[in-house]
Amino acid sequence: MEDEKYNKIKTELEGRPKQLINLEQWLYVVINTAKSIIDNTSKNDLDIVKKFANCNNTSQIQYEFDIIQGKFGRESFSQRYSPNYFYLCSLVANFPNQELSDKERELIRQYSIVNTYLLYEL
């Protein structure tokens, strides 16, 4: 399932949509991008991604993503000026606030174990 979901989202993003409208896809992009930022700079801190599952809405997720960017997306982040990084971050930022259900929190947990990153393959 992991590869199927990843490939489907990757294919959609290759068309460079300006915004995602599907919450599940957006969550995948957020979790995958956050994890790639942390993995690139501090592999010991990968568990931070699990904090997303404690959020109640997408605004809280965006806030947690911003914290990760601030902490790990600095000089030591090799993709700091990558067009893919800027693109993925714009998708994270441009999503309306929505409440999260238990189903979406479970998806966040599933997405947090994916080790293939969109950042490097778009």
Long-range contacts (C-beta under 8 A, 24 or more apart in sequence): 2-113, 2-114, 2-116, 3-116, 6-32, 6-114, 6-116, 6-118, 9-118, 10-118, 10-121, 10-122, 13-87, 13-91, 13-118, 13-122, 14-122, 16-87, 17-91, 18-90, 18-94, 19-91, 19-94, 19-95, 20-91, 20-95, 23-58, 23-98, 23-104, 24-104, 24-107, 26-58, 26-91, 26-92, 26-95, 27-61, 27-104, 27-107, 27-108, 27-111, 28-107, 28-111, 29-88, 29-91, 29-92, 29-118, 30-61, 30-62, 30-65, 30-92, 31-108, 31-111, 31-112, 31-114, 32-111, 32-114, 32-117, 32-118, 32-119, 33-65, 33-85, 33-88, 33-89, 33-92, 33-117, 33-118, 33-119, 34-64, 34-65, 34-68, 35-112, 35-114, 35-117, 36-79, 36-117, 36-118, 36-119, 36-120, 37-68, 37-69, 37-72, 37-73, 37-77, 37-79, 37-119, 38-68, 38-72, 39-115, 39-117, 40-72, 40-77, 40-78, 40-79, 41-72, 41-73, 41-74, 41-76, 41-77, 42-72, 45-72, 49-112, 50-109, 50-112, 52-108, 52-112, 53-105, 53-108, 53-109, 53-112, 55-100, 56-99, 56-100, 57-97, 57-98, 57-99, 57-100, 58-95, 58-96, 58-97, 58-98, 58-100, 59-97, 61-100, 62-92, 62-93, 62-95, 65-92, 79-119, 79-120, 82-119, 84-118, 84-119, 84-120, 84-122, 85-119, 87-122, 88-118, 88-119, 88-122
